[in-house]
Amino acid sequence: MIDLDVDSELDGSLCAKFSSDAWEVNVRASVQDFLALAGIRAADWGARSSLPLGTCAGSPVFWSHEAGIVSLLIGRDDETWDVALTTPVSLVDDLVRIASTTTSH
């Protein structure tokens, strides 16, 4: 199971922490970037489409969707990433909902 926690950063951006018992990945982005994930279903990996939103460990994060699963591709681009993780699209929907309730947008 993947957990999601979202915290506000001092600069007004957000940090989305995806984690399990064995790992943690932190993605930092503006509220507007996380709100743009409402369109994740249009970023179809089968068509090699992705949304470049946020950073993780100083690298861009590319988000894509296929069959109810969202892939976060972390690295230079969405074809030669260094780290990837997958999560149910419902968790990304939760992230969008949380971002929409923040006061910094």
N, CA, C and O atoms as a printed pandas DataFrame, in Angstrom:
     atom_number atom_name residue_name chain_id  residue_number  x_coord  y_coord  z_coord
0              1         N          MET        A               1    0.835   -1.182    0.000
1              2        CA          MET        A               1    0.000    0.000    0.000
2              3         C          MET        A               1    0.881    1.247    0.000
3              4         O          MET        A               1    1.892    1.311    0.700
4              5         N          ILE        A               2    0.485    2.220   -0.785
5              6        CA          ILE        A               2    1.214    3.482   -0.859
6              7         C          ILE        A               2    0.429    4.539   -0.092
7              8         O          ILE        A               2   -0.779    4.690   -0.273
8              9         N          ASP        A               3    1.134    5.265    0.765
9             10        CA          ASP        A               3    0.548    6.365    1.517
10            11         C          ASP        A               3    0.918    7.680    0.865
11            12         O          ASP        A               3    1.939    7.773    0.184
12            13         N          LEU        A               4    0.094    8.699    1.071
13            14        CA          LEU        A               4    0.345   10.037    0.564
14            15         C          LEU        A               4    0.194   11.027    1.703
15            16         O          LEU        A               4   -0.822   11.037    2.398
16            17         N          ASP        A               5    1.213   11.862    1.890
17            18        CA          ASP        A               5    1.157   12.996    2.803
18            19         C          ASP        A               5    1.562   14.225    2.011
19            20         O          ASP        A               5    2.479   14.161    1.193
20            21         N          VAL        A               6    0.891   15.340    2.244
21            22        CA          VAL        A               6    1.200   16.577    1.534
22            23         C          VAL        A               6    1.459   17.657    2.564
23            24         O          VAL        A               6    0.647   17.886    3.461
24            25         N          ASP        A               7    2.602   18.323    2.427
25            26        CA          ASP        A               7    2.976   19.403    3.333
26            27         C          ASP        A               7    3.269   20.663    2.544
27            28         O          ASP        A               7    3.729   20.603    1.404
28            29         N          SER        A               8    2.999   21.805    3.158
29            30        CA          SER        A               8    3.349   23.092    2.560
30            31         C          SER        A               8    4.815   23.389    2.821
31            32         O          SER        A               8    5.341   23.100    3.895
32            33         N          GLU        A               9    5.464   23.968    1.827
33            34        CA          GLU        A               9    6.854   24.402    1.946
34            35         C          GLU        A               9    6.870   25.897    2.266
35            36         O          GLU        A               9    5.867   26.583    2.073
36            37         N          LEU        A              10    7.982   26.395    2.745
37            38        CA          LEU        A              10    8.095   27.808    3.103
38            39         C          LEU        A              10    7.874   28.737    1.919
39            40         O          LEU        A              10    7.395   29.858    2.091
40            41         N          ASP        A              11    8.221   28.278    0.707
41            42        CA          ASP        A              11    8.080   29.122   -0.484
42            43         C          ASP        A              11    6.675   29.078   -1.090
43            44         O          ASP        A              11    6.452   29.651   -2.157
44            45         N          GLY        A              12    5.737   28.417   -0.438
45            46        CA          GLY        A              12    4.370   28.328   -0.939
46            47         C          GLY        A              12    4.098   27.113   -1.805
47            48         O          GLY        A              12    2.950   26.852   -2.164
48            49         N          SER        A              13    5.136   26.371   -2.144
49            50        CA          SER        A              13    4.943   25.150   -2.922
50            51         C          SER        A              13    4.498   24.025   -1.983
51            52         O          SER        A              13    4.362   24.219   -0.775
52            53         N          LEU        A              14    4.277   22.860   -2.562
53            54        CA          LEU        A              14    3.872   21.700   -1.779
54            55         C          LEU        A              14    4.880   20.574   -1.957
55            56         O          LEU        A              14    5.572   20.493   -2.972
56            57         N          CYS        A              15    4.950   19.714   -0.960
57            58        CA          CYS        A              15    5.749   18.502   -1.041
58            59         C          CYS        A              15    4.802   17.326   -0.864
59            60         O          CYS        A              15    4.170   17.181    0.182
60            61         N          ALA        A              16    4.703   16.482   -1.896
61            62        CA          ALA        A              16    3.887   15.275   -1.831
62            63         C          ALA        A              16    4.819   14.109   -1.512
63            64         O          ALA        A              16    5.740   13.805   -2.270
64            65         N          LYS        A              17    4.563   13.468   -0.385
65            66        CA          LYS        A              17    5.378   12.331    0.025
66            67         C          LYS        A              17    4.605   11.050   -0.254
67            68         O          LYS        A              17    3.580   10.777    0.371
68            69         N          PHE        A              18    5.112   10.269   -1.204
69            70        CA          PHE        A              18    4.587    8.945   -1.490
70            71         C          PHE        A              18    5.464    7.969   -0.719
71            72         O          PHE        A              18    6.690    8.044   -0.812
72            73         N          SER        A              19    4.863    7.053    0.044
73            74        CA          SER        A              19    5.692    6.159    0.849
74            75         C          SER        A              19    5.009    4.819    1.082
75            76         O          SER        A              19    3.791    4.676    0.970
76            77         N          SER        A              20    5.848    3.852    1.410
77            78        CA          SER        A              20    5.397    2.540    1.870
78            79         C          SER        A              20    6.251    2.216    3.089
79            80         O          SER        A              20    6.998    3.074    3.561
80            81         N          ASP        A              21    6.157    1.005    3.600
81            82        CA          ASP        A              21    6.999    0.617    4.725
82            83         C          ASP        A              21    8.471    0.562    4.339
83            84         O          ASP        A              21    9.339    0.656    5.206
84            85         N          ALA        A              22    8.766    0.409    3.043
85            86        CA          ALA        A              22   10.146    0.188    2.601
86            87         C          ALA        A              22   10.789    1.370    1.885
87            88         O          ALA        A              22   12.008    1.376    1.719
88            89         N          TRP        A              23   10.018    2.375    1.452
89            90        CA          TRP        A              23   10.598    3.470    0.679
90            91         C          TRP        A              23    9.775    4.748    0.825
91            92         O          TRP        A              23    8.653    4.727    1.330
92            93         N          GLU        A              24   10.356    5.861    0.371
93            94        CA          GLU        A              24    9.695    7.169    0.379
94            95         C          GLU        A              24   10.208    7.977   -0.793
95            96         O          GLU        A              24   11.407    7.988   -1.070
96            97         N          VAL        A              25    9.301    8.653   -1.483
97            98        CA          VAL        A              25    9.656    9.545   -2.583
98            99         C          VAL        A              25    8.945   10.868   -2.352
99           100         O          VAL        A              25    7.728   10.899   -2.172
100          101         N          ASN        A              26    9.703   11.968   -2.356
101          102        CA          ASN        A              26    9.155   13.306   -2.156
102          103         C          ASN        A              26    9.191   14.077   -3.469
103          104         O          ASN        A              26   10.239   14.204   -4.103
104          105         N          VAL        A              27    8.037   14.586   -3.863
105          106        CA          VAL        A              27    7.923   15.391   -5.080
106          107         C          VAL        A              27    7.501   16.785   -4.669
107          108         O          VAL        A              27    6.496   16.964   -3.981
108          109         N          ARG        A              28    8.271   17.769   -5.091
109          110        CA          ARG        A              28    7.967   19.168   -4.780
110          111         C          ARG        A              28    7.492   19.866   -6.046
111          112         O          ARG        A              28    8.073   19.710   -7.120
112          113         N          ALA        A              29    6.421   20.640   -5.894
113          114        CA          ALA        A              29    5.859   21.367   -7.040
114          115         C          ALA        A              29    4.991   22.498   -6.517
115          116         O          ALA        A              29    4.640   22.547   -5.338
116          117         N          SER        A              30    4.656   23.406   -7.424
117          118        CA          SER        A              30    3.731   24.468   -7.065
118          119         C          SER        A              30    2.326   23.887   -6.934
119          120         O          SER        A              30    2.033   22.805   -7.443
120          121         N          VAL        A              31    1.485   24.612   -6.256
121          122        CA          VAL        A              31    0.088   24.196   -6.143
122          123         C          VAL        A              31   -0.510   24.054   -7.533
123          124         O          VAL        A              31   -1.235   23.096   -7.803
124          125         N          GLN        A              32   -0.210   25.008   -8.422
125          126        CA          GLN        A              32   -0.752   24.967   -9.782
126          127         C          GLN        A              32   -0.304   23.707  -10.523
127          128         O          GLN        A              32   -1.094   23.106  -11.251
128          129         N          ASP        A              33    0.946   23.304  -10.346
129          130        CA          ASP        A              33    1.415   22.074  -10.985
130          131         C          ASP        A              33    0.626   20.867  -10.484
131          132         O          ASP        A              33    0.170   20.049  -11.282
132          133         N          PHE        A              34    0.465   20.754   -9.169
133          134        CA          PHE        A              34   -0.291   19.621   -8.653
134          135         C          PHE        A              34   -1.753   19.674   -9.105
135          136         O          PHE        A              34   -2.360   18.629   -9.340
136          137         N          LEU        A              35   -2.320   20.865   -9.227
137          138        CA          LEU        A              35   -3.690   20.978   -9.732
138          139         C          LEU        A              35   -3.775   20.517  -11.187
139          140         O          LEU        A              35   -4.801   19.981  -11.605
140          141         N          ALA        A              36   -2.709   20.720  -11.960
141          142        CA          ALA        A              36   -2.692   20.279  -13.361
142          143         C          ALA        A              36   -2.781   18.765  -13.490
143          144         O          ALA        A              36   -3.113   18.249  -14.557
144          145         N          LEU        A              37   -2.485   18.052  -12.407
145          146        CA          LEU        A              37   -2.606   16.593  -12.440
146          147         C          LEU        A              37   -4.060   16.137  -12.559
147          148         O          LEU        A              37   -4.318   14.945  -12.727
148          149         N          ALA        A              38   -5.002   17.056  -12.477
149          150        CA          ALA        A              38   -6.399   16.699  -12.742
150          151         C          ALA        A              38   -6.546   16.160  -14.164
151          152         O          ALA        A              38   -7.482   15.412  -14.444
152          153         N          GLY        A              39   -5.645   16.526  -15.052
153          154        CA          GLY        A              39   -5.659   16.049  -16.428
154          155         C          GLY        A              39   -4.805   14.824  -16.661
155          156         O          GLY        A              39   -4.463   14.531  -17.807
156          157         N          ILE        A              40   -4.443   14.090  -15.608
157          158        CA          ILE        A              40   -3.514   12.966  -15.744
158          159         C          ILE        A              40   -4.030   11.896  -16.693
159          160         O          ILE        A              40   -3.228   11.244  -17.361
160          161         N          ARG        A              41   -5.321   11.695  -16.775
161          162        CA          ARG        A              41   -5.850   10.627  -17.633
162          163         C          ARG        A              41   -5.588   10.896  -19.114
163          164         O          ARG        A              41   -5.605    9.968  -19.923
164          165         N          ALA        A              42   -5.345   12.163  -19.477
165          166        CA          ALA        A              42   -5.024   12.503  -20.864
166          167         C          ALA        A              42   -3.545   12.271  -21.180
167          168         O          ALA        A              42   -3.153   12.282  -22.347
168          169         N          ALA        A              43   -2.727   12.061  -20.153
169          170        CA          ALA        A              43   -1.292   11.810  -20.348
170          171         C          ALA        A              43   -1.107   10.301  -20.512
171          172         O          ALA        A              43   -0.601    9.623  -19.618
172          173         N          ASP        A              44   -1.520    9.800  -21.654
173          174        CA          ASP        A              44   -1.570    8.369  -21.934
174          175         C          ASP        A              44   -0.190    7.820  -22.287
175          176         O          ASP        A              44    0.409    8.204  -23.292
176          177         N          TRP        A              45    0.304    6.912  -21.437
177          178        CA          TRP        A              45    1.631    6.359  -21.675
178          179         C          TRP        A              45    1.688    5.561  -22.968
179          180         O          TRP        A              45    2.738    5.507  -23.609
180          181         N          GLY        A              46    0.581    4.940  -23.367
181          182        CA          GLY        A              46    0.542    4.201  -24.631
182          183         C          GLY        A              46    0.846    5.103  -25.822
183          184         O          GLY        A              46    1.385    4.647  -26.830
184          185         N          ALA        A              47    0.500    6.375  -25.703
185          186        CA          ALA        A              47    0.795    7.368  -26.740
186          187         C          ALA        A              47    2.083    8.128  -26.436
187          188         O          ALA        A              47    2.396    9.116  -27.099
188          189         N          ARG        A              48    2.823    7.669  -25.439
189          190        CA          ARG        A              48    4.070    8.301  -24.977
190          191         C          ARG        A              48    3.868    9.762  -24.606
191          192         O          ARG        A              48    4.660   10.634  -24.964
192          193         N          SER        A              49    2.777   10.000  -23.872
193          194        CA          SER        A              49    2.460   11.334  -23.391
194          195         C          SER        A              49    2.724   11.386  -21.891
195          196         O          SER        A              49    2.507   10.403  -21.182
196          197         N          SER        A              50    3.186   12.517  -21.417
197          198        CA          SER        A              50    3.404   12.699  -19.983
198          199         C          SER        A              50    3.264   14.167  -19.625
199          200         O          SER        A              50    3.326   15.046  -20.484
200          201         N          LEU        A              51    3.071   14.409  -18.331
201          202        CA          LEU        A              51    3.007   15.771  -17.800
202          203         C          LEU        A              51    4.278   16.034  -16.998
203          204         O          LEU        A              51    4.505   15.371  -15.986
204          205         N          PRO        A              52    5.113   16.983  -17.423
205          206        CA          PRO        A              52    6.314   17.311  -16.648
206          207         C          PRO        A              52    5.975   18.281  -15.522
207          208         O          PRO        A              52    5.858   19.486  -15.744
208          209         N          LEU        A              53    5.817   17.745  -14.306
209          210        CA          LEU        A              53    5.388   18.567  -13.177
210          211         C          LEU        A              53    6.184   18.222  -11.931
211          212         O          LEU        A              53    6.161   17.082  -11.467
212          213         N          GLY        A              54    6.884   19.200  -11.395
213          214        CA          GLY        A              54    7.572   19.030  -10.130
214          215         C          GLY        A              54    8.983   18.493  -10.264
215          216         O          GLY        A              54    9.471   18.198  -11.355
216          217         N          THR        A              55    9.622   18.378   -9.099
217          218        CA          THR        A              55   10.984   17.850   -9.036
218          219         C          THR        A              55   11.107   16.878   -7.876
219          220         O          THR        A              55   10.345   16.928   -6.911
220          221         N          CYS        A              56   12.080   16.000   -7.997
221          222        CA          CYS        A              56   12.425   15.048   -6.942
222          223         C          CYS        A              56   13.937   14.886   -6.977
223          224         O          CYS        A              56   14.500   14.544   -8.016
224          225         N          ALA        A              57   14.592   15.126   -5.857
225          226        CA          ALA        A              57   16.051   15.013   -5.770
226          227         C          ALA        A              57   16.741   15.827   -6.863
227          228         O          ALA        A              57   17.760   15.410   -7.412
228          229         N          GLY        A              58   16.173   16.989   -7.170
229          230        CA          GLY        A              58   16.759   17.877   -8.163
230          231         C          GLY        A              58   16.489   17.503   -9.609
231          232         O          GLY        A              58   17.011   18.152  -10.515
232          233         N          SER        A              59   15.697   16.486   -9.845
233          234        CA          SER        A              59   15.384   16.043  -11.204
234          235         C          SER        A              59   13.910   16.287  -11.510
235          236         O          SER        A              59   13.069   16.269  -10.612
236          237         N          PRO        A              60   13.603   16.517  -12.796
237          238        CA          PRO        A              60   12.195   16.668  -13.176
238          239         C          PRO        A              60   11.416   15.375  -12.951
239          240         O          PRO        A              60   11.977   14.279  -12.968
240          241         N          VAL        A              61   10.108   15.530  -12.739
241          242        CA          VAL        A              61    9.210   14.384  -12.592
242          243         C          VAL        A              61    8.204   14.434  -13.728
243          244         O          VAL        A              61    7.570   15.463  -13.964
244          245         N          PHE        A              62    8.060   13.316  -14.429
245          246        CA          PHE        A              62    7.123   13.177  -15.531
246          247         C          PHE        A              62    6.040   12.200  -15.093
247          248         O          PHE        A              62    6.342   11.121  -14.584
248          249         N          TRP        A              63    4.785   12.573  -15.288
249          250        CA          TRP        A              63    3.634   11.791  -14.836
250          251         C          TRP        A              63    2.906   11.266  -16.059
251          252         O          TRP        A              63    2.642   12.026  -16.990
252          253         N          SER        A              64    2.575    9.984  -16.076
253          254        CA          SER        A              64    1.781    9.433  -17.170
254          255         C          SER        A              64    0.777    8.427  -16.608
255          256         O          SER        A              64    0.917    7.958  -15.478
256          257         N          HIS        A              65   -0.220    8.110  -17.401
257          258        CA          HIS        A              65   -1.327    7.261  -16.962
258          259         C          HIS        A              65   -1.549    6.128  -17.947
259          260         O          HIS        A              65   -1.430    6.310  -19.159
260          261         N          GLU        A              66   -1.870    4.971  -17.421
261          262        CA          GLU        A              66   -2.266    3.852  -18.265
262          263         C          GLU        A              66   -3.088    2.883  -17.422
263          264         O          GLU        A              66   -2.621    2.384  -16.398
264          265         N          ALA        A              67   -4.308    2.626  -17.861
265          266        CA          ALA        A              67   -5.176    1.619  -17.251
266          267         C          ALA        A              67   -5.328    1.786  -15.729
267          268         O          ALA        A              67   -5.239    0.814  -14.979
268          269         N          GLY        A              68   -5.557    3.033  -15.285
269          270        CA          GLY        A              68   -5.792    3.273  -13.869
270          271         C          GLY        A              68   -4.546    3.369  -13.009
271          272         O          GLY        A              68   -4.643    3.509  -11.790
272          273         N          ILE        A              69   -3.382    3.297  -13.625
273          274        CA          ILE        A              69   -2.110    3.383  -12.909
274          275         C          ILE        A              69   -1.350    4.607  -13.403
275          276         O          ILE        A              69   -1.258    4.847  -14.607
276          277         N          VAL        A              70   -0.811    5.376  -12.469
277          278        CA          VAL        A              70    0.021    6.539  -12.799
278          279         C          VAL        A              70    1.473    6.172  -12.539
279          280         O          VAL        A              70    1.814    5.622  -11.492
280          281         N          SER        A              71    2.315    6.484  -13.505
281          282        CA          SER        A              71    3.763    6.306  -13.361
282          283         C          SER        A              71    4.395    7.663  -13.114
283          284         O          SER        A              71    4.106    8.627  -13.822
284          285         N          LEU        A              72    5.258    7.737  -12.108
285          286        CA          LEU        A              72    6.090    8.912  -11.874
286          287         C          LEU        A              72    7.484    8.544  -12.356
287          288         O          LEU        A              72    8.117    7.640  -11.811
288          289         N          LEU        A              73    7.955    9.236  -13.366
289          290        CA          LEU        A              73    9.245    8.961  -13.986
290          291         C          LEU        A              73   10.179   10.104  -13.607
291          292         O          LEU        A              73    9.967   11.245  -14.017
292          293         N          ILE        A              74   11.196    9.804  -12.839
293          294        CA          ILE        A              74   12.064   10.824  -12.266
294          295         C          ILE        A              74   13.416   10.762  -12.958
295          296         O          ILE        A              74   14.109    9.747  -12.886
296          297         N          GLY        A              75   13.791   11.842  -13.625
297          298        CA          GLY        A              75   15.067   11.885  -14.330
298          299         C          GLY        A              75   15.066   12.946  -15.409
299          300         O          GLY        A              75   14.202   13.823  -15.440
300          301         N          ARG        A              76   16.030   12.856  -16.279
301          302        CA          ARG        A              76   16.254   13.882  -17.297
302          303         C          ARG        A              76   15.052   14.067  -18.232
303          304         O          ARG        A              76   14.726   15.195  -18.601
304          305         N          ASP        A              77   14.398   12.976  -18.612
305          306        CA          ASP        A              77   13.226   13.064  -19.480
306          307         C          ASP        A              77   12.352   11.832  -19.272
307          308         O          ASP        A              77   12.675   10.960  -18.464
308          309         N          ASP        A              78   11.242   11.767  -20.009
309          310        CA          ASP        A              78   10.300   10.668  -19.796
310          311         C          ASP        A              78   10.633    9.405  -20.592
311          312         O          ASP        A              78    9.847    8.458  -20.616
312          313         N          GLU        A              79   11.766    9.394  -21.225
313          314        CA          GLU        A              79   12.227    8.191  -21.930
314          315         C          GLU        A              79   13.442    7.560  -21.265
315          316         O          GLU        A              79   13.661    6.355  -21.388
316          317         N          THR        A              80   14.228    8.360  -20.567
317          318        CA          THR        A              80   15.457    7.838  -19.938
318          319         C          THR        A              80   15.514    8.257  -18.478
319          320         O          THR        A              80   16.487    8.870  -18.038
320          321         N          TRP        A              81   14.484    7.930  -17.741
321          322        CA          TRP        A              81   14.413    8.300  -16.334
322          323         C          TRP        A              81   15.375    7.457  -15.502
323          324         O          TRP        A              81   15.872    6.428  -15.959
324          325         N          ASP        A              82   15.627    7.905  -14.286
325          326        CA          ASP        A              82   16.509    7.197  -13.364
326          327         C          ASP        A              82   15.738    6.373  -12.339
327          328         O          ASP        A              82   16.186    5.299  -11.936
328          329         N          VAL        A              83   14.587    6.873  -11.922
329          330        CA          VAL        A              83   13.762    6.206  -10.913
330          331         C          VAL        A              83   12.319    6.298  -11.380
331          332         O          VAL        A              83   11.897    7.315  -11.929
332          333         N          ALA        A              84   11.572    5.236  -11.160
333          334        CA          ALA        A              84   10.153    5.257  -11.496
334          335         C          ALA        A              84    9.362    4.586  -10.377
335          336         O          ALA        A              84    9.849    3.673   -9.710
336          337         N          LEU        A              85    8.151    5.051  -10.188
337          338        CA          LEU        A              85    7.239    4.367   -9.280
338          339         C          LEU        A              85    5.851    4.445   -9.874
339          340         O          LEU        A              85    5.555    5.335  -10.671
340          341         N          THR        A              86    5.004    3.514   -9.487
341          342        CA          THR        A              86    3.626    3.522   -9.954
342          343         C          THR        A              86    2.693    3.598   -8.754
343          344         O          THR        A              86    2.999    3.117   -7.663
344          345         N          THR        A              87    1.555    4.212   -8.993
345          346        CA          THR        A              87    0.559    4.383   -7.946
346          347         C          THR        A              87   -0.828    4.383   -8.590
347          348         O          THR        A              87   -0.961    4.752   -9.756
348          349         N          PRO        A              88   -1.836    3.986   -7.870
349          350        CA          PRO        A              88   -3.191    4.051   -8.437
350          351         C          PRO        A              88   -3.580    5.494   -8.756
351          352         O          PRO        A              88   -3.205    6.418   -8.035
352          353         N          VAL        A              89   -4.326    5.679   -9.831
353          354        CA          VAL        A              89   -4.747    7.026  -10.206
354          355         C          VAL        A              89   -5.581    7.669   -9.101
355          356         O          VAL        A              89   -5.610    8.895   -8.997
356          357         N          SER        A              90   -6.248    6.885   -8.287
357          358        CA          SER        A              90   -7.045    7.436   -7.185
358          359         C          SER        A              90   -6.175    8.211   -6.187
359          360         O          SER        A              90   -6.640    9.178   -5.584
360          361         N          LEU        A              91   -4.920    7.795   -6.010
361          362        CA          LEU        A              91   -4.027    8.516   -5.103
362          363         C          LEU        A              91   -3.648    9.873   -5.691
363          364         O          LEU        A              91   -3.509   10.850   -4.955
364          365         N          VAL        A              92   -3.483    9.938   -6.998
365          366        CA          VAL        A              92   -3.208   11.218   -7.666
366          367         C          VAL        A              92   -4.447   12.113   -7.583
367          368         O          VAL        A              92   -4.329   13.324   -7.398
368          369         N          ASP        A              93   -5.621   11.519   -7.718
369          370        CA          ASP        A              93   -6.855   12.296   -7.518
370          371         C          ASP        A              93   -6.894   12.885   -6.112
371          372         O          ASP        A              93   -7.311   14.028   -5.928
372          373         N          ASP        A              94   -6.462   12.114   -5.124
373          374        CA          ASP        A              94   -6.388   12.619   -3.749
374          375         C          ASP        A              94   -5.411   13.792   -3.657
375          376         O          ASP        A              94   -5.693   14.779   -2.977
376          377         N          LEU        A              95   -4.275   13.694   -4.330
377          378        CA          LEU        A              95   -3.286   14.774   -4.327
378          379         C          LEU        A              95   -3.891   16.050   -4.917
379          380         O          LEU        A              95   -3.700   17.135   -4.369
380          381         N          VAL        A              96   -4.610   15.928   -6.015
381          382        CA          VAL        A              96   -5.255   17.093   -6.631
382          383         C          VAL        A              96   -6.272   17.698   -5.664
383          384         O          VAL        A              96   -6.339   18.918   -5.515
384          385         N          ARG        A              97   -7.055   16.854   -5.016
385          386        CA          ARG        A              97   -8.059   17.335   -4.057
386          387         C          ARG        A              97   -7.392   18.094   -2.909
387          388         O          ARG        A              97   -7.858   19.161   -2.509
388          389         N          ILE        A              98   -6.303   17.538   -2.385
389          390        CA          ILE        A              98   -5.586   18.196   -1.287
390          391         C          ILE        A              98   -4.999   19.528   -1.754
391          392         O          ILE        A              98   -5.104   20.536   -1.055
392          393         N          ALA        A              99   -4.386   19.529   -2.929
393          394        CA          ALA        A              99   -3.806   20.774   -3.459
394          395         C          ALA        A              99   -4.872   21.842   -3.644
395          396         O          ALA        A              99   -4.608   23.028   -3.444
396          397         N          SER        A             100   -6.069   21.429   -4.024
397          398        CA          SER        A             100   -7.138   22.410   -4.269
398          399         C          SER        A             100   -7.630   23.053   -2.969
399          400         O          SER        A             100   -8.276   24.101   -3.006
400          401         N          THR        A             101   -7.334   22.442   -1.833
401          402        CA          THR        A             101   -7.791   23.003   -0.565
402          403         C          THR        A             101   -6.734   23.859    0.111
403          404         O          THR        A             101   -6.991   24.423    1.175
404          405         N          THR        A             102   -5.542   23.971   -0.484
405          406        CA          THR        A             102   -4.500   24.785    0.141
406          407         C          THR        A             102   -4.806   26.265   -0.081
407          408         O          THR        A             102   -5.495   26.633   -1.032
408          409         N          THR        A             103   -4.298   27.082    0.788
409          410        CA          THR        A             103   -4.555   28.518    0.721
410          411         C          THR        A             103   -3.488   29.274   -0.063
411          412         O          THR        A             103   -3.562   30.497   -0.189
412          413         N          SER        A             104   -2.490   28.553   -0.595
413          414        CA          SER        A             104   -1.386   29.253   -1.255
414          415         C          SER        A             104   -1.561   29.372   -2.756
415          416         O          SER        A             104   -0.606   29.729   -3.446
416          417         N          HIS        A             105   -2.736   29.088   -3.291
417          418        CA          HIS        A             105   -2.917   29.233   -4.747
418          419         C          HIS        A             105   -3.829   30.373   -5.109
419          420         O          HIS        A             105   -4.075   30.616   -6.291
